[in-house]
């Protein structure tokens, strides 16, 4: 059972070991792909901006609001 849960990770590791380990390291270090120097390095490697945005759109267009409690 434990081995079947690890099989997708082992499959990705065997197919693209450098990319897998790089992603694993960036996850452990909590690096954002939209921040420099990671963003500029990715742009140089791929030739285009291929990274997810750091913000999420809620759709209503309003930001945080302050409230006062009496």
N, CA, C and O atoms as a Maestro MAE file, in Angstrom:
{
 s_m_m2io_version
 :::
 2.0.0
}

f_m_ct {
 s_m_title
 :::
 protein
 m_atom[280] {
  # First column is atom index #
  i_m_mmod_type
  r_m_x_coord
  r_m_y_coord
  r_m_z_coord
  i_m_residue_number
  s_m_chain_name
  s_m_pdb_residue_name
  s_m_pdb_atom_name
  i_m_atomic_number
  :::
  1 25 0.819 -1.184 0.000 1 A "UNK " " N  " 7
  2 3 0.000 0.000 0.000 1 A "UNK " " CA " 6
  3 2 0.872 1.262 0.000 1 A "UNK " " C  " 6
  4 15 0.608 2.202 -0.749 1 A "UNK " " O  " 8
  5 25 1.881 1.277 0.818 2 A "UNK " " N  " 7
  6 3 2.764 2.437 0.886 2 A "UNK " " CA " 6
  7 2 3.519 2.618 -0.419 2 A "UNK " " C  " 6
  8 15 3.748 3.746 -0.854 2 A "UNK " " O  " 8
  9 25 3.900 1.534 -1.035 3 A "UNK " " N  " 7
  10 3 4.636 1.598 -2.292 3 A "UNK " " CA " 6
  11 2 3.765 2.107 -3.435 3 A "UNK " " C  " 6
  12 15 4.263 2.807 -4.317 3 A "UNK " " O  " 8
  13 25 2.489 1.776 -3.440 4 A "UNK " " N  " 7
  14 3 1.590 2.266 -4.491 4 A "UNK " " CA " 6
  15 2 1.351 3.764 -4.366 4 A "UNK " " C  " 6
  16 15 1.116 4.436 -5.370 4 A "UNK " " O  " 8
  17 25 1.408 4.295 -3.151 5 A "UNK " " N  " 7
  18 3 1.249 5.738 -2.956 5 A "UNK " " CA " 6
  19 2 2.472 6.502 -3.431 5 A "UNK " " C  " 6
  20 15 2.351 7.649 -3.862 5 A "UNK " " O  " 8
  21 25 3.637 5.895 -3.362 6 A "UNK " " N  " 7
  22 3 4.875 6.540 -3.791 6 A "UNK " " CA " 6
  23 2 5.179 6.356 -5.267 6 A "UNK " " C  " 6
  24 15 6.085 7.007 -5.788 6 A "UNK " " O  " 8
  25 25 4.455 5.496 -5.949 7 A "UNK " " N  " 7
  26 3 4.774 5.201 -7.345 7 A "UNK " " CA " 6
  27 2 4.681 6.429 -8.261 7 A "UNK " " C  " 6
  28 15 5.524 6.543 -9.151 7 A "UNK " " O  " 8
  29 25 3.710 7.370 -8.113 8 A "UNK " " N  " 7
  30 3 3.731 8.555 -8.986 8 A "UNK " " CA " 6
  31 2 4.984 9.417 -8.780 8 A "UNK " " C  " 6
  32 15 5.529 9.955 -9.744 8 A "UNK " " O  " 8
  33 25 5.436 9.546 -7.544 9 A "UNK " " N  " 7
  34 3 6.650 10.313 -7.274 9 A "UNK " " CA " 6
  35 2 7.874 9.639 -7.874 9 A "UNK " " C  " 6
  36 15 8.730 10.304 -8.458 9 A "UNK " " O  " 8
  37 25 7.960 8.335 -7.734 10 A "UNK " " N  " 7
  38 3 9.100 7.608 -8.280 10 A "UNK " " CA " 6
  39 2 9.092 7.633 -9.807 10 A "UNK " " C  " 6
  40 15 10.153 7.664 -10.430 10 A "UNK " " O  " 8
  41 25 7.898 7.619 -10.414 11 A "UNK " " N  " 7
  42 3 7.799 7.677 -11.867 11 A "UNK " " CA " 6
  43 2 8.302 9.028 -12.380 11 A "UNK " " C  " 6
  44 15 9.070 9.078 -13.340 11 A "UNK " " O  " 8
  45 25 7.870 10.126 -11.742 12 A "UNK " " N  " 7
  46 3 8.337 11.458 -12.140 12 A "UNK " " CA " 6
  47 2 9.827 11.607 -11.894 12 A "UNK " " C  " 6
  48 15 10.535 12.203 -12.706 12 A "UNK " " O  " 8
  49 25 10.306 11.075 -10.788 13 A "UNK " " N  " 7
  50 3 11.732 11.148 -10.464 13 A "UNK " " CA " 6
  51 2 12.567 10.419 -11.504 13 A "UNK " " C  " 6
  52 15 13.646 10.885 -11.871 13 A "UNK " " O  " 8
  53 25 12.086 9.291 -11.975 14 A "UNK " " N  " 7
  54 3 12.855 8.539 -12.965 14 A "UNK " " CA " 6
  55 2 12.793 9.172 -14.359 14 A "UNK " " C  " 6
  56 15 13.732 9.026 -15.142 14 A "UNK " " O  " 8
  57 25 11.698 9.874 -14.679 15 A "UNK " " N  " 7
  58 3 11.567 10.479 -16.006 15 A "UNK " " CA " 6
  59 2 12.363 11.774 -16.128 15 A "UNK " " C  " 6
  60 15 13.051 11.987 -17.126 15 A "UNK " " O  " 8
  61 25 12.272 12.636 -15.120 16 A "UNK " " N  " 7
  62 3 12.953 13.936 -15.164 16 A "UNK " " CA " 6
  63 2 13.551 14.224 -13.788 16 A "UNK " " C  " 6
  64 15 12.969 14.984 -13.015 16 A "UNK " " O  " 8
  65 25 14.691 13.637 -13.472 17 A "UNK " " N  " 7
  66 3 15.226 13.754 -12.110 17 A "UNK " " CA " 6
  67 2 15.641 15.172 -11.722 17 A "UNK " " C  " 6
  68 15 15.439 15.570 -10.575 17 A "UNK " " O  " 8
  69 25 16.211 15.937 -12.639 18 A "UNK " " N  " 7
  70 3 16.670 17.284 -12.284 18 A "UNK " " CA " 6
  71 2 15.482 18.204 -12.039 18 A "UNK " " C  " 6
  72 15 15.484 18.971 -11.076 18 A "UNK " " O  " 8
  73 25 14.476 18.139 -12.888 19 A "UNK " " N  " 7
  74 3 13.290 18.971 -12.712 19 A "UNK " " CA " 6
  75 2 12.548 18.590 -11.435 19 A "UNK " " C  " 6
  76 15 12.078 19.462 -10.705 19 A "UNK " " O  " 8
  77 25 12.444 17.293 -11.165 20 A "UNK " " N  " 7
  78 3 11.753 16.832 -9.962 20 A "UNK " " CA " 6
  79 2 12.467 17.298 -8.708 20 A "UNK " " C  " 6
  80 15 11.834 17.818 -7.790 20 A "UNK " " O  " 8
  81 25 13.770 17.117 -8.658 21 A "UNK " " N  " 7
  82 3 14.527 17.523 -7.474 21 A "UNK " " CA " 6
  83 2 14.562 19.036 -7.321 21 A "UNK " " C  " 6
  84 15 14.577 19.540 -6.198 21 A "UNK " " O  " 8
  85 25 14.576 19.770 -8.429 22 A "UNK " " N  " 7
  86 3 14.506 21.228 -8.360 22 A "UNK " " CA " 6
  87 2 13.173 21.696 -7.800 22 A "UNK " " C  " 6
  88 15 13.127 22.607 -6.974 22 A "UNK " " O  " 8
  89 25 12.104 21.084 -8.242 23 A "UNK " " N  " 7
  90 3 10.784 21.416 -7.714 23 A "UNK " " CA " 6
  91 2 10.647 21.040 -6.257 23 A "UNK " " C  " 6
  92 15 10.029 21.765 -5.477 23 A "UNK " " O  " 8
  93 25 11.219 19.914 -5.889 24 A "UNK " " N  " 7
  94 3 11.190 19.480 -4.499 24 A "UNK " " CA " 6
  95 2 11.970 20.445 -3.612 24 A "UNK " " C  " 6
  96 15 11.512 20.799 -2.525 24 A "UNK " " O  " 8
  97 25 13.135 20.866 -4.068 25 A "UNK " " N  " 7
  98 3 13.949 21.812 -3.296 25 A "UNK " " CA " 6
  99 2 13.255 23.166 -3.187 25 A "UNK " " C  " 6
  100 15 13.275 23.780 -2.120 25 A "UNK " " O  " 8
  101 25 12.642 23.644 -4.272 26 A "UNK " " N  " 7
  102 3 11.949 24.932 -4.196 26 A "UNK " " CA " 6
  103 2 10.738 24.849 -3.279 26 A "UNK " " C  " 6
  104 15 10.386 25.835 -2.632 26 A "UNK " " O  " 8
  105 25 10.107 23.706 -3.215 27 A "UNK " " N  " 7
  106 3 9.001 23.526 -2.285 27 A "UNK " " CA " 6
  107 2 9.459 23.531 -0.843 27 A "UNK " " C  " 6
  108 15 8.816 24.139 0.013 27 A "UNK " " O  " 8
  109 25 10.565 22.859 -0.564 28 A "UNK " " N  " 7
  110 3 11.097 22.849 0.802 28 A "UNK " " CA " 6
  111 2 11.564 24.227 1.233 28 A "UNK " " C  " 6
  112 15 11.400 24.608 2.391 28 A "UNK " " O  " 8
  113 25 12.146 24.977 0.302 29 A "UNK " " N  " 7
  114 3 12.643 26.313 0.616 29 A "UNK " " CA " 6
  115 2 11.557 27.381 0.483 29 A "UNK " " C  " 6
  116 15 11.800 28.555 0.764 29 A "UNK " " O  " 8
  117 25 10.359 26.974 0.056 30 A "UNK " " N  " 7
  118 3 9.215 27.862 -0.126 30 A "UNK " " CA " 6
  119 2 9.538 29.024 -1.052 30 A "UNK " " C  " 6
  120 15 9.225 30.177 -0.758 30 A "UNK " " O  " 8
  121 25 10.165 28.705 -2.167 31 A "UNK " " N  " 7
  122 3 10.487 29.715 -3.174 31 A "UNK " " CA " 6
  123 2 9.273 29.936 -4.063 31 A "UNK " " C  " 6
  124 15 8.627 28.978 -4.489 31 A "UNK " " O  " 8
  125 25 8.969 31.172 -4.336 32 A "UNK " " N  " 7
  126 3 7.876 31.504 -5.228 32 A "UNK " " CA " 6
  127 2 8.434 31.647 -6.639 32 A "UNK " " C  " 6
  128 15 9.459 32.297 -6.846 32 A "UNK " " O  " 8
  129 25 7.762 31.043 -7.598 33 A "UNK " " N  " 7
  130 3 8.225 31.098 -8.975 33 A "UNK " " CA " 6
  131 2 8.025 32.473 -9.593 33 A "UNK " " C  " 6
  132 15 8.589 32.757 -10.649 33 A "UNK " " O  " 8
  133 25 7.228 33.338 -8.953 34 A "UNK " " N  " 7
  134 3 6.972 34.671 -9.485 34 A "UNK " " CA " 6
  135 2 7.932 35.714 -8.919 34 A "UNK " " C  " 6
  136 15 7.862 36.877 -9.317 34 A "UNK " " O  " 8
  137 25 8.826 35.339 -8.004 35 A "UNK " " N  " 7
  138 3 9.784 36.271 -7.402 35 A "UNK " " CA " 6
  139 2 11.133 36.156 -8.089 35 A "UNK " " C  " 6
  140 15 11.499 35.094 -8.592 35 A "UNK " " O  " 8
  141 25 11.874 37.270 -8.104 36 A "UNK " " N  " 7
  142 3 13.262 37.220 -8.561 36 A "UNK " " CA " 6
  143 2 14.080 36.534 -7.486 36 A "UNK " " C  " 6
  144 15 13.709 36.683 -6.322 36 A "UNK " " O  " 8
  145 25 15.082 35.847 -7.727 37 A "UNK " " N  " 7
  146 3 15.825 35.488 -8.919 37 A "UNK " " CA " 6
  147 2 15.263 34.258 -9.628 37 A "UNK " " C  " 6
  148 15 15.718 33.924 -10.722 37 A "UNK " " O  " 8
  149 25 14.295 33.586 -9.038 38 A "UNK " " N  " 7
  150 3 13.737 32.389 -9.671 38 A "UNK " " CA " 6
  151 2 13.024 32.760 -10.965 38 A "UNK " " C  " 6
  152 15 13.157 32.058 -11.967 38 A "UNK " " O  " 8
  153 25 12.274 33.849 -10.954 39 A "UNK " " N  " 7
  154 3 11.529 34.283 -12.135 39 A "UNK " " CA " 6
  155 2 12.468 34.594 -13.292 39 A "UNK " " C  " 6
  156 15 12.232 34.159 -14.420 39 A "UNK " " O  " 8
  157 25 13.517 35.335 -13.021 40 A "UNK " " N  " 7
  158 3 14.442 35.694 -14.104 40 A "UNK " " CA " 6
  159 2 15.182 34.461 -14.628 40 A "UNK " " C  " 6
  160 15 15.446 34.361 -15.826 40 A "UNK " " O  " 8
  161 25 15.516 33.530 -13.744 41 A "UNK " " N  " 7
  162 3 16.188 32.306 -14.189 41 A "UNK " " CA " 6
  163 2 15.252 31.469 -15.061 41 A "UNK " " C  " 6
  164 15 15.673 30.926 -16.082 41 A "UNK " " O  " 8
  165 25 13.985 31.365 -14.659 42 A "UNK " " N  " 7
  166 3 13.023 30.611 -15.465 42 A "UNK " " CA " 6
  167 2 12.805 31.265 -16.819 42 A "UNK " " C  " 6
  168 15 12.685 30.580 -17.835 42 A "UNK " " O  " 8
  169 25 12.753 32.601 -16.830 43 A "UNK " " N  " 7
  170 3 12.588 33.310 -18.099 43 A "UNK " " CA " 6
  171 2 13.763 33.055 -19.034 43 A "UNK " " C  " 6
  172 15 13.573 32.904 -20.241 43 A "UNK " " O  " 8
  173 25 14.966 33.007 -18.489 44 A "UNK " " N  " 7
  174 3 16.146 32.731 -19.310 44 A "UNK " " CA " 6
  175 2 16.135 31.304 -19.843 44 A "UNK " " C  " 6
  176 15 16.510 31.064 -20.991 44 A "UNK " " O  " 8
  177 25 15.711 30.368 -19.021 45 A "UNK " " N  " 7
  178 3 15.715 28.965 -19.424 45 A "UNK " " CA " 6
  179 2 14.658 28.662 -20.478 45 A "UNK " " C  " 6
  180 15 14.920 27.928 -21.432 45 A "UNK " " O  " 8
  181 25 13.474 29.222 -20.310 46 A "UNK " " N  " 7
  182 3 12.377 28.883 -21.208 46 A "UNK " " CA " 6
  183 2 12.210 29.882 -22.337 46 A "UNK " " C  " 6
  184 15 11.643 29.548 -23.378 46 A "UNK " " O  " 8
  185 25 12.690 31.093 -22.153 47 A "UNK " " N  " 7
  186 3 12.531 32.112 -23.172 47 A "UNK " " CA " 6
  187 2 11.208 32.841 -23.079 47 A "UNK " " C  " 6
  188 15 10.936 33.735 -23.880 47 A "UNK " " O  " 8
  189 25 10.378 32.472 -22.112 48 A "UNK " " N  " 7
  190 3 9.096 33.156 -21.912 48 A "UNK " " CA " 6
  191 2 8.726 33.081 -20.440 48 A "UNK " " C  " 6
  192 15 9.341 32.346 -19.667 48 A "UNK " " O  " 8
  193 25 7.720 33.847 -20.067 49 A "UNK " " N  " 7
  194 3 7.264 33.878 -18.680 49 A "UNK " " CA " 6
  195 2 6.280 32.739 -18.455 49 A "UNK " " C  " 6
  196 15 5.113 32.839 -18.832 49 A "UNK " " O  " 8
  197 25 6.748 31.665 -17.846 50 A "UNK " " N  " 7
  198 3 5.900 30.508 -17.574 50 A "UNK " " CA " 6
  199 2 5.941 30.236 -16.082 50 A "UNK " " C  " 6
  200 15 6.735 29.420 -15.616 50 A "UNK " " O  " 8
  201 25 5.093 30.913 -15.337 51 A "UNK " " N  " 7
  202 3 4.998 30.706 -13.904 51 A "UNK " " CA " 6
  203 2 3.624 31.153 -13.442 51 A "UNK " " C  " 6
  204 15 3.035 32.050 -14.044 51 A "UNK " " O  " 8
  205 25 3.103 30.548 -12.385 52 A "UNK " " N  " 7
  206 3 1.779 30.922 -11.907 52 A "UNK " " CA " 6
  207 2 1.816 32.271 -11.197 52 A "UNK " " C  " 6
  208 15 2.838 32.649 -10.623 52 A "UNK " " O  " 8
  209 25 0.716 32.984 -11.239 53 A "UNK " " N  " 7
  210 3 0.662 34.267 -10.550 53 A "UNK " " CA " 6
  211 2 0.569 34.040 -9.048 53 A "UNK " " C  " 6
  212 15 0.001 33.048 -8.592 53 A "UNK " " O  " 8
  213 25 1.130 34.963 -8.290 54 A "UNK " " N  " 7
  214 3 1.154 34.835 -6.837 54 A "UNK " " CA " 6
  215 2 -0.157 35.264 -6.208 54 A "UNK " " C  " 6
  216 15 -0.415 34.943 -5.048 54 A "UNK " " O  " 8
  217 25 -0.992 35.982 -6.944 55 A "UNK " " N  " 7
  218 3 -2.257 36.446 -6.390 55 A "UNK " " CA " 6
  219 2 -3.392 35.619 -6.955 55 A "UNK " " C  " 6
  220 15 -3.303 35.069 -8.053 55 A "UNK " " O  " 8
  221 25 -4.453 35.545 -6.185 56 A "UNK " " N  " 7
  222 3 -5.643 34.855 -6.648 56 A "UNK " " CA " 6
  223 2 -6.749 35.877 -6.825 56 A "UNK " " C  " 6
  224 15 -6.892 36.786 -6.008 56 A "UNK " " O  " 8
  225 25 -7.520 35.739 -7.868 57 A "UNK " " N  " 7
  226 3 -8.600 36.668 -8.156 57 A "UNK " " CA " 6
  227 2 -9.892 36.123 -7.576 57 A "UNK " " C  " 6
  228 15 -10.287 34.996 -7.875 57 A "UNK " " O  " 8
  229 25 -10.549 36.922 -6.746 58 A "UNK " " N  " 7
  230 3 -11.804 36.484 -6.145 58 A "UNK " " CA " 6
  231 2 -12.990 36.802 -7.030 58 A "UNK " " C  " 6
  232 15 -14.074 36.254 -6.826 58 A "UNK " " O  " 8
  233 25 -12.811 37.681 -8.017 59 A "UNK " " N  " 7
  234 3 -13.864 37.953 -8.959 59 A "UNK " " CA " 6
  235 2 -14.699 39.173 -8.625 59 A "UNK " " C  " 6
  236 15 -15.375 39.702 -9.507 59 A "UNK " " O  " 8
  237 25 -14.679 39.640 -7.381 60 A "UNK " " N  " 7
  238 3 -15.515 40.788 -7.055 60 A "UNK " " CA " 6
  239 2 -14.768 42.115 -7.184 60 A "UNK " " C  " 6
  240 15 -15.413 43.163 -7.157 60 A "UNK " " O  " 8
  241 25 -13.471 42.121 -7.318 61 A "UNK " " N  " 7
  242 3 -12.712 43.333 -7.562 61 A "UNK " " CA " 6
  243 2 -12.462 44.180 -6.340 61 A "UNK " " C  " 6
  244 15 -11.859 45.247 -6.458 61 A "UNK " " O  " 8
  245 25 -12.889 43.762 -5.194 62 A "UNK " " N  " 7
  246 3 -12.650 44.564 -3.989 62 A "UNK " " CA " 6
  247 2 -11.597 43.895 -3.126 62 A "UNK " " C  " 6
  248 15 -11.525 42.669 -3.051 62 A "UNK " " O  " 8
  249 25 -10.783 44.713 -2.475 63 A "UNK " " N  " 7
  250 3 -9.740 44.208 -1.603 63 A "UNK " " CA " 6
  251 2 -10.232 44.077 -0.181 63 A "UNK " " C  " 6
  252 15 -11.437 44.082 0.071 63 A "UNK " " O  " 8
  253 25 -9.302 43.960 0.750 64 A "UNK " " N  " 7
  254 3 -9.676 43.842 2.159 64 A "UNK " " CA " 6
  255 2 -10.386 45.107 2.644 64 A "UNK " " C  " 6
  256 15 -10.051 46.217 2.232 64 A "UNK " " O  " 8
  257 25 -11.345 44.926 3.500 65 A "UNK " " N  " 7
  258 3 -12.097 46.052 4.040 65 A "UNK " " CA " 6
  259 2 -11.890 46.101 5.534 65 A "UNK " " C  " 6
  260 15 -11.762 45.065 6.185 65 A "UNK " " O  " 8
  261 25 -11.857 47.306 6.081 66 A "UNK " " N  " 7
  262 3 -11.751 47.454 7.530 66 A "UNK " " CA " 6
  263 2 -13.132 47.643 8.119 66 A "UNK " " C  " 6
  264 15 -14.000 48.269 7.511 66 A "UNK " " O  " 8
  265 25 -13.328 47.104 9.294 67 A "UNK " " N  " 7
  266 3 -14.605 47.248 9.976 67 A "UNK " " CA " 6
  267 2 -14.346 47.781 11.380 67 A "UNK " " C  " 6
  268 15 -13.254 47.618 11.923 67 A "UNK " " O  " 8
  269 25 -15.333 48.402 11.946 68 A "UNK " " N  " 7
  270 3 -15.224 48.871 13.327 68 A "UNK " " CA " 6
  271 2 -16.307 48.201 14.153 68 A "UNK " " C  " 6
  272 15 -17.465 48.132 13.741 68 A "UNK " " O  " 8
  273 25 -15.931 47.720 15.298 69 A "UNK " " N  " 7
  274 3 -16.863 47.028 16.183 69 A "UNK " " CA " 6
  275 2 -17.138 47.933 17.373 69 A "UNK " " C  " 6
  276 15 -16.212 48.344 18.072 69 A "UNK " " O  " 8
  277 25 -18.409 48.245 17.604 70 A "UNK " " N  " 7
  278 3 -18.787 49.133 18.708 70 A "UNK " " CA " 6
  279 2 -18.965 48.362 19.986 70 A "UNK " " C  " 6
  280 15 -19.284 48.948 21.021 70 A "UNK " " O  " 8
  :::
 }
 m_bond[279] {
  # First column is bond index #
  i_m_from
  i_m_to
  i_m_order
  :::
  1 1 2 1
  2 2 3 1
  3 3 4 2
  4 3 5 1
  5 5 6 1
  6 6 7 1
  7 7 8 2
  8 7 9 1
  9 9 10 1
  10 10 11 1
  11 11 12 2
  12 11 13 1
  13 13 14 1
  14 14 15 1
  15 15 16 2
  16 15 17 1
  17 17 18 1
  18 18 19 1
  19 19 20 2
  20 19 21 1
  21 21 22 1
  22 22 23 1
  23 23 24 2
  24 23 25 1
  25 25 26 1
  26 26 27 1
  27 27 28 2
  28 27 29 1
  29 29 30 1
  30 30 31 1
  31 31 32 2
  32 31 33 1
  33 33 34 1
  34 34 35 1
  35 35 36 2
  36 35 37 1
  37 37 38 1
  38 38 39 1
  39 39 40 2
  40 39 41 1
  41 41 42 1
  42 42 43 1
  43 43 44 2
  44 43 45 1
  45 45 46 1
  46 46 47 1
  47 47 48 2
  48 47 49 1
  49 49 50 1
  50 50 51 1
  51 51 52 2
  52 51 53 1
  53 53 54 1
  54 54 55 1
  55 55 56 2
  56 55 57 1
  57 57 58 1
  58 58 59 1
  59 59 60 2
  60 59 61 1
  61 61 62 1
  62 62 63 1
  63 63 64 2
  64 63 65 1
  65 65 66 1
  66 66 67 1
  67 67 68 2
  68 67 69 1
  69 69 70 1
  70 70 71 1
  71 71 72 2
  72 71 73 1
  73 73 74 1
  74 74 75 1
  75 75 76 2
  76 75 77 1
  77 77 78 1
  78 78 79 1
  79 79 80 2
  80 79 81 1
  81 81 82 1
  82 82 83 1
  83 83 84 2
  84 83 85 1
  85 85 86 1
  86 86 87 1
  87 87 88 2
  88 87 89 1
  89 89 90 1
  90 90 91 1
  91 91 92 2
  92 91 93 1
  93 93 94 1
  94 94 95 1
  95 95 96 2
  96 95 97 1
  97 97 98 1
  98 98 99 1
  99 99 100 2
  100 99 101 1
  101 101 102 1
  102 102 103 1
  103 103 104 2
  104 103 105 1
  105 105 106 1
  106 106 107 1
  107 107 108 2
  108 107 109 1
  109 109 110 1
  110 110 111 1
  111 111 112 2
  112 111 113 1
  113 113 114 1
  114 114 115 1
  115 115 116 2
  116 115 117 1
  117 117 118 1
  118 118 119 1
  119 119 120 2
  120 119 121 1
  121 121 122 1
  122 122 123 1
  123 123 124 2
  124 123 125 1
  125 125 126 1
  126 126 127 1
  127 127 128 2
  128 127 129 1
  129 129 130 1
  130 130 131 1
  131 131 132 2
  132 131 133 1
  133 133 134 1
  134 134 135 1
  135 135 136 2
  136 135 137 1
  137 137 138 1
  138 138 139 1
  139 139 140 2
  140 139 141 1
  141 141 142 1
  142 142 143 1
  143 143 144 2
  144 143 145 1
  145 145 146 1
  146 146 147 1
  147 147 148 2
  148 147 149 1
  149 149 150 1
  150 150 151 1
  151 151 152 2
  152 151 153 1
  153 153 154 1
  154 154 155 1
  155 155 156 2
  156 155 157 1
  157 157 158 1
  158 158 159 1
  159 159 160 2
  160 159 161 1
  161 161 162 1
  162 162 163 1
  163 163 164 2
  164 163 165 1
  165 165 166 1
  166 166 167 1
  167 167 168 2
  168 167 169 1
  169 169 170 1
  170 170 171 1
  171 171 172 2
  172 171 173 1
  173 173 174 1
  174 174 175 1
  175 175 176 2
  176 175 177 1
  177 177 178 1
  178 178 179 1
  179 179 180 2
  180 179 181 1
  181 181 182 1
  182 182 183 1
  183 183 184 2
  184 183 185 1
  185 185 186 1
  186 186 187 1
  187 187 188 2
  188 187 189 1
  189 189 190 1
  190 190 191 1
  191 191 192 2
  192 191 193 1
  193 193 194 1
  194 194 195 1
  195 195 196 2
  196 195 197 1
  197 197 198 1
  198 198 199 1
  199 199 200 2
  200 199 201 1
  201 201 202 1
  202 202 203 1
  203 203 204 2
  204 203 205 1
  205 205 206 1
  206 206 207 1
  207 207 208 2
  208 207 209 1
  209 209 210 1
  210 210 211 1
  211 211 212 2
  212 211 213 1
  213 213 214 1
  214 214 215 1
  215 215 216 2
  216 215 217 1
  217 217 218 1
  218 218 219 1
  219 219 220 2
  220 219 221 1
  221 221 222 1
  222 222 223 1
  223 223 224 2
  224 223 225 1
  225 225 226 1
  226 226 227 1
  227 227 228 2
  228 227 229 1
  229 229 230 1
  230 230 231 1
  231 231 232 2
  232 231 233 1
  233 233 234 1
  234 234 235 1
  235 235 236 2
  236 235 237 1
  237 237 238 1
  238 238 239 1
  239 239 240 2
  240 239 241 1
  241 241 242 1
  242 242 243 1
  243 243 244 2
  244 243 245 1
  245 245 246 1
  246 246 247 1
  247 247 248 2
  248 247 249 1
  249 249 250 1
  250 250 251 1
  251 251 252 2
  252 251 253 1
  253 253 254 1
  254 254 255 1
  255 255 256 2
  256 255 257 1
  257 257 258 1
  258 258 259 1
  259 259 260 2
  260 259 261 1
  261 261 262 1
  262 262 263 1
  263 263 264 2
  264 263 265 1
  265 265 266 1
  266 266 267 1
  267 267 268 2
  268 267 269 1
  269 269 270 1
  270 270 271 1
  271 271 272 2
  272 271 273 1
  273 273 274 1
  274 274 275 1
  275 275 276 2
  276 275 277 1
  277 277 278 1
  278 278 279 1
  279 279 280 2
  :::
 }
}
